[in-house]
């Protein structure tokens, strides 16, 4: 469906940043493009708008006090990548200087900062700013954003910690002032891992604990950990990275690590192959000095890693692959840890793999205890674990895993219990046509879902990067982000070139995508066991995992399905559309007419008429090309 937009609105909201000033309460700043989030995705969009389109009339907003998203805020000891540096480099920029393999968090952060400087978008990023509401103004055909500016770097706190601070010290302790802006195109690049889970509210005593409690993603570097009795809740990726530092670097007296269920632990040796050792030495020089080598390696590694998808298929091939992988990983684990941990470190379900830098070896240290006893209560200077156990199943009477109750001293509790993944990850309200909230619509449909993880009907000119069902579970989310950014920029371009004023996904396309995605997840058996952690607690909808390969997703991102979209032409865009269609029609008609007439000739002797007919026939291709290039 298409129509022609109001010319007066286009004159008011053009492709240049402007300030609607004065003493009126309705003052605002207009940005043609507003981007929420200054992490990898937000930086990529900003850089590519400048590099590919020569467009710099945009603004990037981020609640944190620094550029980098999760790499800025997750500064726990030992933070590092779990994939090749190729997946953490930008495909449009050569070179990723790193100090180790896998690259450290500092390596990634430095790459993000130097990329912003190279493409001169640092001044386009506004930090310490919380986007509280995004509202579509139907009469203006524009997005209006309500911004709250943080005081004292409060944006680095979690939503929970900010709410506690407001409760104790008032609104002014967190926020300073409010601002309004407007934007033609709105891009949410906030990512999918934002708000860390908190200590479960039903655990009694956490409010009387005399020590410190903090989440690993909001690491408290001001807390002295030497000679402390430390409780770590969780055994995810970050825990396997920072727990060894608690003993070897910080000198903790003891560490008790509470595990809900065991991860599959991949040995570092499998990551540091001979190829990677050579790559460590030469990659930065090669990707920096030889054009295209970074993209080539990126594509090659992606194709290889996609083989891992057979781990999730219910086919015979998948079963054999899983069996072989399980045997190898279990053999590695049993050769590294004391026998008393063999049972509780043997998974019996699917779960994300973690890279073993030195965690398994650490479990031989007498100062470290791994347990599946649940955290039952917190006291002033100690915690109580058990009775019962979280793994193996307490009903398993043959298990030798402990299930008794024990009280142990505690000075510090560090939470490593992952992020909220079953709901919209950002605290701002997105309000579309008719005053309908994004979460209201998705809840009515059974759970969070969006077309290709990026668009929802009723929310025109709105694009989410790494929205629901955008990430595949066997490869870096960076590739998923790049694919959706590619698609988003193709869709945004007609808005910037004044061809379209409104672009909105059709409801039937959004519903079809959501249904097909959930059915595909069910077919690949990902809605069971450990994958339930990615499901909404209110429904059985998996709103996190993408069931398709990223190679498949790449192809769909290269070629937008325009028939899935409703759009409103500008008068300029409508004229261009008619011109394209007219030239294409003339060119096609000329080809057909030329073929019919030439085939009817019985002689090779060309008349003047024949000569000009061939010229016309040949020129039809040129006409078609001209029509295709009209922008």
HELIX and SHEET records of a PDB file:
HELIX    1   1 UNK A    7  UNK A   12  1                                   6    
HELIX    2   2 UNK A   40  UNK A   53  1                                  14    
HELIX    3   3 UNK A   70  UNK A   73  1                                   4    
HELIX    4   4 UNK A   85  UNK A   88  5                                   4    
HELIX    5   5 UNK A  105  UNK A  118  1                                  14    
HELIX    6   6 UNK A  122  UNK A  124  5                                   3    
HELIX    7   7 UNK A  154  UNK A  156  5                                   3    
HELIX    8   8 UNK A  159  UNK A  169  1                                  11    
HELIX    9   9 UNK A  171  UNK A  173  5                                   3    
HELIX   10  10 UNK A  216  UNK A  218  5                                   3    
HELIX   11  11 UNK A  237  UNK A  248  1                                  12    
HELIX   12  12 UNK A  268  UNK A  271  1                                   4    
HELIX   13  13 UNK A  274  UNK A  289  1                                  16    
HELIX   14  14 UNK A  293  UNK A  305  1                                  13    
HELIX   15  15 UNK A  306  UNK A  312  5                                   7    
HELIX   16  16 UNK A  316  UNK A  334  1                                  19    
HELIX   17  17 UNK A  339  UNK A  341  5                                   3    
HELIX   18  18 UNK A  359  UNK A  362  1                                   4    
HELIX   19  19 UNK A  433  UNK A  435  5                                   3    
HELIX   20  20 UNK A  438  UNK A  444  1                                   7    
HELIX   21  21 UNK A  477  UNK A  496  1                                  20    
HELIX   22  22 UNK A  507  UNK A  523  1                                  17    
HELIX   23  23 UNK A  529  UNK A  534  5                                   6    
HELIX   24  24 UNK A  550  UNK A  558  1                                   9    
HELIX   25  25 UNK A  562  UNK A  564  5                                   3    
HELIX   26  26 UNK A  571  UNK A  599  1                                  29    
HELIX   27  27 UNK A  608  UNK A  629  1                                  22    
SHEET    1   A 4 UNK A  18  UNK A  20  0                                        
SHEET    2   A 4 UNK A  28  UNK A  36 -1                                        
SHEET    3   A 4 UNK A  58  UNK A  61  1                                        
SHEET    4   A 4 UNK A 125  UNK A 126  1                                        
SHEET    1   B 6 UNK A  18  UNK A  20  0                                        
SHEET    2   B 6 UNK A  28  UNK A  36 -1                                        
SHEET    3   B 6 UNK A 175  UNK A 188  1                                        
SHEET    4   B 6 UNK A 142  UNK A 150 -1                                        
SHEET    5   B 6 UNK A 129  UNK A 137 -1                                        
SHEET    6   B 6 UNK A 429  UNK A 431  1                                        
SHEET    1   C 4 UNK A  18  UNK A  20  0                                        
SHEET    2   C 4 UNK A  28  UNK A  36 -1                                        
SHEET    3   C 4 UNK A 175  UNK A 188  1                                        
SHEET    4   C 4 UNK A 462  UNK A 464  1                                        
SHEET    1   D 5 UNK A 212  UNK A 215  0                                        
SHEET    2   D 5 UNK A 412  UNK A 415  1                                        
SHEET    3   D 5 UNK A 229  UNK A 233  1                                        
SHEET    4   D 5 UNK A 254  UNK A 258  1                                        
SHEET    5   D 5 UNK A 368  UNK A 371  1                                        
SHEET    1   E 2 UNK A 264  UNK A 267  0                                        
SHEET    2   E 2 UNK A 353  UNK A 356  1                                        
SHEET    1   F 3 UNK A 375  UNK A 378  0                                        
SHEET    2   F 3 UNK A 382  UNK A 385 -1                                        
SHEET    3   F 3 UNK A 406  UNK A 409 -1                                        
SHEET    1   G 2 UNK A 500  UNK A 505  0                                        
SHEET    2   G 2 UNK A 565  UNK A 569 -1                                        
END                                                                             
